[in-house]
Amino acid sequence: MKLSINKAEFANTSLEEISEALKKGLDKNYKSVEISIENCPDLTKWDCPASGLSGNQKIIDVGGEPYMHDKRFIGAEFDFEEIAKRIGSEKSYALGAGSGAMSCLDGHCGELVINENLINNESRSIIAQVDEQNNCKASKYSARKHGGLGNIYYSDGKIGKVIKIIIKGRSGEQGSLPQAMRKALSDNLSIANNNHVAVAGIFRILKGKIKSHVQPDYDTIKHEYYDPKQMKCVKDFLQFYEPIGPHFQCYSILWTGDPTGGKLNLRESGEHTHFHSYKGTQDAGHYHFDVTPNDIEYECYFNIAPEVHRVNNIYKKLKSTK
């Protein structure tokens, strides 16, 4: 896939400002919220291939739904190591969420949990797939390719100051932690005039259960679910799992909006979070939200991403050809 990359910068916002905004907003959705700024714990103890989340931080948003579901583009793939070289992150720790590259999966589909050290070539990535009985199966994935969409956070993988969040119990309506964080930031920061912010990191689900999904193989989907005119999926087609958990480790990227005012066509949800079990179960995939508000507990570590690189804006391309 020939790469086309556009860069934009988020607002210059401090960890202190982010923390204060998160505290104000998350207090309205959860029973107990503790937020502090401290050195990142050694993430190698969380089975990550790097120690921290600091240094040369940036996010990428790659492709989009047309690359995944428009029959003209199904099978599109991107090399996220090559993208890292193009944006000045050749030697980095890469974490995030994307679709699996079908060429690396014998033509099958899957949800990719990206957890890669591009400095020493250590891979801890996981692919989640739907088996023949519609159960989830998780396995190692060492390729540096993902499918038609992906969101990745690159950093030098160094230990530095991060935002630590401890949450116990949910009292509000928003079951998704990343979406609750987006709302907290949007409501409590001055993001007018496209002064948007982005954060990324890792969180664990210590207690409680969630809803998730895994993309099934295309040949198992027996109905039309994608509208090429709207360039989006309009009917359910995913394999959902609910309730599952706890003991999941999530890799999350979120932003409050497009710093260019819409020119980049960033992922519509404003976040992307994939997970795997840290207890060795077969659970993995795309995190949606908790389904046990009284029981849910999270431990989180997030850092700021000052810039975004939009890779192959398929929406712009398709609009220009109409």
Phi, psi and omega per residue, in radians:
M1 nan 2.117 3.084
K2 -1.197 2.307 -3.028
L3 -1.616 2.401 2.998
S4 -2.232 2.117 -2.988
I5 -2.249 2.295 3.045
N6 -2.136 2.374 -3.078
K7 -1.879 2.514 3.015
A8 -2.504 2.704 -3.118
E9 -1.924 2.474 3.038
F10 -1.500 2.984 -3.129
A11 -1.115 2.596 3.110
N12 -1.392 1.553 -3.056
T13 -2.060 2.402 -3.060
S14 -1.471 2.851 3.037
L15 -1.041 -0.620 3.138
E16 -1.131 -0.770 3.131
E17 -1.136 -0.731 3.112
I18 -1.084 -0.781 -3.108
S19 -1.079 -0.795 -3.136
E20 -1.090 -0.741 3.130
A21 -1.137 -0.724 3.127
L22 -1.116 -0.749 -3.129
K23 -1.056 -0.820 -3.131
K24 -1.066 -0.746 -3.073
G25 -1.381 -0.761 -3.087
L26 -1.207 -0.491 3.078
D27 -1.036 -0.443 -3.123
K28 -1.434 -0.226 -3.058
N29 -2.022 -0.305 -3.080
Y30 -2.244 2.680 -3.072
K31 -1.261 -0.702 -3.124
S32 -2.382 2.163 -3.128
V33 -2.329 2.106 3.050
E34 -2.040 2.160 -3.113
I35 -2.237 2.335 3.122
S36 -2.560 2.803 3.042
I37 -1.896 2.112 -3.107
E38 -2.709 2.996 3.096
N39 -1.103 2.415 3.099
C40 -1.071 2.379 3.028
P41 -1.146 2.839 3.122
D42 -1.207 1.857 -3.042
L43 -1.267 -0.182 3.035
T44 -1.127 -0.388 3.072
K45 -1.334 -0.189 3.015
W46 -1.783 0.347 3.115
D47 1.126 0.542 3.020
C48 -1.650 2.691 -3.111
P49 -1.522 0.186 3.083
A50 -2.530 2.836 -3.015
S51 -1.453 -0.606 -3.012
G52 -2.529 -2.908 -3.017
L53 -2.157 0.309 -2.991
S54 -1.994 2.732 3.097
G55 1.756 2.041 3.040
N56 0.928 0.865 -3.039
Q57 -1.361 2.412 3.073
K58 -2.862 2.798 3.070
I59 -2.130 2.758 3.001
I60 -2.181 2.606 3.002
D61 -2.175 2.026 -2.982
V62 -1.966 2.315 2.973
G63 1.136 -2.361 -3.110
G64 2.820 -3.123 -3.059
E65 -0.996 -0.648 3.122
P66 -1.021 -0.657 3.112
Y67 -1.120 -0.452 -3.106
M68 -1.581 -0.575 -2.899
H69 -2.245 -0.247 3.021
D70 -1.346 2.176 -3.037
K71 -1.014 -0.369 3.117
R72 -1.258 -0.370 -2.984
F73 -2.125 -0.100 -3.086
I74 -0.967 2.311 -3.082
G75 1.799 -0.042 3.086
A76 -1.051 2.480 -3.105
E77 -2.455 2.684 3.140
F78 -2.322 2.493 3.097
D79 -1.676 1.833 -3.049
F80 -1.328 -0.250 3.001
E81 -1.302 -0.688 3.077
E82 -1.149 -0.696 3.078
I83 -1.058 -0.730 3.116
A84 -1.000 -0.722 3.110
K85 -1.115 -0.673 -3.075
R86 -1.228 -0.432 -3.061
I87 -1.898 0.222 3.093
G88 1.412 0.473 3.126
S89 -2.208 0.638 -3.062
E90 -1.020 -0.709 3.111
K91 -1.859 1.629 -3.010
S92 -2.635 2.924 2.946
Y93 -1.723 2.146 -3.094
A94 -1.949 2.210 3.061
L95 -2.373 2.630 3.105
G96 2.771 -2.698 -2.990
A97 -2.400 2.410 3.094
G98 -2.840 3.105 3.021
S99 -1.529 2.659 3.097
G100 -1.250 2.586 3.065
A101 -1.376 2.088 -3.042
M102 -1.078 -0.554 -3.134
S103 -1.176 -0.357 3.124
C104 -1.659 -0.014 -3.065
L105 -2.214 0.482 3.139
D106 0.961 0.632 3.095
G107 1.497 0.026 -3.133
H108 -1.585 2.977 3.125
C109 -1.851 2.929 3.089
G110 -3.141 2.872 3.078
E111 -1.713 2.159 -3.056
L112 -1.733 2.188 3.034
V113 -1.745 1.856 -3.019
I114 -1.537 2.178 -3.079
N115 -2.661 1.388 -2.897
E116 -2.272 2.375 3.008
N117 -1.781 1.903 -3.131
L118 -1.500 0.053 3.093
I119 -1.528 -0.861 -3.112
N120 -1.971 0.165 3.084
N121 1.112 0.520 3.081
E122 -1.583 2.232 -3.092
S123 -1.989 2.269 3.027
R124 -2.226 0.379 -3.096
S125 -1.255 2.710 -3.111
I126 -2.270 2.470 3.008
I127 -1.981 2.313 3.067
A128 -1.841 2.297 -3.127
Q129 -2.370 2.840 3.081
V130 -1.689 2.173 -3.137
D131 -1.509 -3.058 -3.050
E132 -1.180 -0.341 3.094
Q133 -1.708 0.213 -3.112
N134 1.157 0.327 3.017
N135 -1.541 2.780 3.082
C136 -1.465 2.414 3.010
K137 -2.253 2.370 -3.106
A138 -2.042 2.417 3.128
S139 -2.592 2.915 3.137
K140 -1.220 2.632 -3.112
Y141 -2.489 1.957 -3.037
S142 -1.895 -0.049 3.118
A143 -1.204 2.704 3.132
R144 -1.793 0.460 3.109
K145 -2.019 2.573 2.934
H146 -2.259 2.958 -3.086
G147 -1.395 -2.615 -2.917
G148 -1.212 -0.160 3.059
L149 -2.574 2.685 3.127
G150 -3.031 2.673 3.066
N151 -2.342 2.128 -3.028
I152 -2.305 2.480 3.033
Y153 -1.877 2.159 3.094
Y154 -1.881 2.428 3.007
S155 -2.620 3.049 3.083
D156 -1.332 -0.103 3.118
G157 1.257 0.396 -3.104
K158 -1.647 2.675 3.057
I159 -1.321 2.263 3.117
G160 -2.752 -3.020 -3.135
K161 -1.199 2.332 3.091
V162 -2.418 2.985 3.064
I163 -1.646 2.103 3.081
K164 -1.747 2.304 -3.133
I165 -2.255 2.221 3.030
I166 -2.054 2.150 -3.083
I167 -2.184 2.371 3.086
K168 -2.358 1.993 3.064
G169 1.406 2.440 3.097
R170 -1.978 2.334 3.125
S171 -1.944 -0.333 -3.088
G172 -1.696 -3.029 -3.051
E173 -1.524 -0.386 -3.051
Q174 -1.429 1.924 -3.093
G175 -1.475 -0.276 -3.127
S176 -1.582 2.121 3.107
L177 -1.088 -0.851 3.119
P178 -1.028 -0.657 3.112
Q179 -1.232 -0.607 3.057
A180 -1.125 -0.661 3.085
M181 -1.162 -0.731 3.105
R182 -1.043 -0.771 -3.140
K183 -1.150 -0.711 3.123
A184 -1.050 -0.749 3.135
L185 -1.215 -0.739 -3.137
S186 -1.135 -0.660 -3.090
D187 -1.355 -0.426 -2.950
N188 -2.128 0.107 2.993
L189 -2.064 2.775 3.104
S190 -1.523 1.487 -3.074
I191 -1.724 0.192 3.072
A192 -1.051 2.747 -3.128
N193 1.039 0.583 3.063
N194 1.118 0.514 3.053
N195 -1.437 1.036 -3.053
H196 -1.413 2.837 3.132
V197 -2.268 2.807 3.078
A198 -2.427 2.509 3.040
V199 -2.371 2.783 3.125
A200 -2.661 2.735 3.123
G201 2.979 -2.730 -3.043
I202 -2.257 2.382 3.012
F203 -2.407 2.666 3.105
R204 -1.953 2.483 3.003
I205 -1.659 1.804 -3.050
L206 -1.425 -0.651 3.129
K207 -2.493 2.734 3.111
G208 1.666 3.083 -3.072
K209 -2.261 2.784 -3.042
I210 -2.332 3.024 2.939
K211 -1.882 2.442 3.128
S212 -2.447 3.035 2.988
H213 -2.494 2.791 2.982
V214 -2.346 2.384 3.096
Q215 -1.229 2.165 3.069
P216 -1.385 2.959 3.057
D217 -1.136 2.582 -3.079
Y218 -1.066 -0.639 -3.072
D219 -1.266 -0.116 3.080
T220 -1.640 -0.134 -3.125
I221 -1.601 2.006 -2.970
K222 -1.743 0.211 3.140
H223 -2.437 2.781 3.082
E224 -1.345 2.215 -3.059
Y225 -2.227 -0.127 -3.054
Y226 -2.055 2.339 3.112
D227 -1.856 1.865 -3.106
P228 -1.129 -0.437 3.112
K229 -1.226 -0.746 3.094
Q230 -1.427 -0.248 -3.117
M231 1.027 0.740 -3.138
K232 -2.741 2.809 3.064
C233 -1.367 2.352 -3.054
V234 -2.070 -0.104 3.088
K235 -2.391 2.677 3.107
D236 -1.142 2.466 3.074
F237 -2.580 -0.092 -3.049
L238 -1.431 2.828 3.036
Q239 -1.686 1.976 -3.091
F240 -1.679 2.636 3.093
Y241 -2.309 2.174 -3.077
E242 -2.875 2.297 -0.110
P243 -1.572 2.571 3.041
I244 -2.353 2.704 3.113
G245 2.157 3.126 0.024
P246 -1.574 -2.541 3.081
H247 1.170 0.850 3.079
F248 -1.965 2.556 3.055
Q249 -1.973 2.145 -3.012
C250 -1.955 2.483 3.120
Y251 -2.038 2.027 -2.876
S252 -2.281 2.438 3.051
I253 -2.274 2.311 -3.128
L254 -2.574 2.658 3.131
W255 -2.569 2.682 -3.081
T256 -1.431 -0.349 3.137
G257 2.989 -3.119 -3.089
D258 -1.486 2.056 -3.123
P259 -1.172 -0.195 3.088
T260 -1.683 0.033 -3.132
G261 1.407 0.269 3.060
G262 2.097 -0.152 -3.086
K263 -1.157 -0.468 -3.080
L264 -1.469 -0.265 -3.094
N265 0.903 0.936 3.120
L266 -1.149 2.782 3.141
R267 -0.802 2.243 -2.972
E268 -1.052 -0.629 -3.106
S269 -1.244 -0.345 -3.113
G270 1.332 0.159 3.090
E271 -2.825 2.819 3.094
H272 -2.669 2.128 -3.046
T273 -2.393 2.116 3.035
H274 -2.059 2.800 -3.022
F275 -2.557 2.859 2.939
H276 -2.501 2.873 3.083
S277 -1.313 2.451 3.001
Y278 -1.815 0.259 3.058
K279 -2.022 0.140 3.038
G280 1.522 0.211 3.087
T281 -1.432 3.030 -3.123
Q282 -1.502 0.151 -3.136
D283 -1.382 2.298 3.083
A284 -2.965 2.908 3.083
G285 2.433 -2.576 -3.090
H286 -1.732 2.098 3.126
Y287 -1.309 2.318 3.046
H288 -1.839 -1.165 -3.085
F289 -2.955 2.882 3.094
D290 -1.373 2.652 3.123
V291 -2.106 0.115 3.097
T292 -2.292 1.320 -3.021
P293 -1.002 -0.596 -3.107
N294 -1.251 -0.447 -3.029
D295 -1.758 -0.313 -2.940
I296 -1.120 2.366 3.050
E297 -2.440 2.367 -3.132
Y298 -2.192 2.598 2.897
E299 -2.195 2.165 -2.933
C300 -2.311 2.588 3.024
Y301 -2.392 2.058 -3.084
F302 -2.246 2.630 3.050
N303 -2.306 2.870 -3.121
I304 -1.440 2.491 2.997
A305 -1.971 1.860 -3.059
P306 -1.250 -0.300 -3.068
E307 -2.511 2.735 3.100
V308 -2.208 2.465 3.050
H309 -2.047 2.026 -3.128
R310 -1.576 2.056 -3.045
V311 -1.856 2.133 3.091
N312 0.886 1.297 3.112
N313 -1.265 1.510 -3.056
I314 -1.123 -0.522 -3.140
Y315 -1.137 -0.759 3.105
K316 -1.089 -0.728 -3.129
K317 -1.098 -0.803 -3.089
L318 -1.207 -0.659 3.114
K319 -1.130 -0.608 -3.096
S320 -1.291 -0.323 -3.113
T321 -1.662 -0.071 -3.119
K322 -1.332 nan nan
